[in-house]
Amino acid sequence: MSSFKLNNWSEVKKARKAIEEGEPYLSGAMESIWPLIVEAHKKASESHKFRLHDEVYQRDRLESGDAEPLEKFLHMINFGLYPPPEIMIWIANCFNTYFQKNGELTLDEVFFGRGNYALKKRREAKYQLFDLFLEARDDLLIDRKPVTTQSQLAEIYYKWLDENLENVDKPDDFESFLKGYRRWKNKTDK
């Protein structure tokens, strides 16, 4: 069987195009509610320590970085953001494809093609999460003083993990973690 993979931005663009062309079931409530969600979330984020960057909800920036559509969906959900309609429609299309294939394809094959995608992404996820944490922070302060040491940064990050996410492994050696993060960041920023 040839490789089959729907987890790519061209599939999300197809959903976006269908919305823009006014397909009745796509251009209805989800699309009309989207601007209201964005505005409400911006107002709500003003009262938190996290700032909402305008580009978070810019549809033309969805493909920025190295995240594929499913990762982008999970990142948005994990940070309390609402994915745009085209990503939710794309996910529904993936599941519909899975059911239409009557067992010929696994969900892994539908979303990712062949190979162990989960193992590869597990290795990258710890750095992506930290990167999002750094981007989302309005300020990195302890007792109203700027964070200046890696141990202070580790303290804030570990506290944030405990308060916001369950079942996330914390780095044992934060200095080694930061070295790995910097290597990953340099690679992904190219």
C-alpha positions, 0 to 999 in steps of 0.5 A: 500500500502506498503512503497515505497522509492527510496531516499536511497543510495542503489538506487544510487549505482545501478546507479553507477554500471550501469555506471561502467558496461558501459550501453550505455546511462549512460556511455556516455557524463555525465561520460566522462565530470565528471572529467572535471567538477571536475577539472574546479570547483577546479580551480575556487574555488581557487579564492574564499573565499570558499575552495573546500575540495577534499572529496566533489567530492569523489564518495566513500564519497557521503554517509558520514554524515546523508544526503540521496541522495536527500539532498546531491543533494540539498546541492551540488546545493545550494553550486554551486557544480555539483552532480555526474552522478549517483545522477542525473541518480538516480533522473531521475529514481525516476521521471521515476518511478513516471510516470510509476506508472500512479498516483498510487504513489505521488512524496513524496511516490516515494522519501520518502515513507510514513510520513511527510519527509519535516517537519522533514527535515525542522527542520534539514535543518537550522543546516545542512546549517550552518554546510556546511557554516562552512565547506566551509569557508576558514577562518572566518575573519572580517577586517582580524582578526579572528572571536572570538565571537558568534555575529561576527560569526552570523554577517558573517553567516547572511551576507552570507545568504543574499548574497547567498541564497533566502528565508532562515529563519535566526535564531532569537536568534543566541545563542539558534541556536548555542546550537541547532546546537551543539546538532544536530552536536553531534547527527549526528557525532555519 
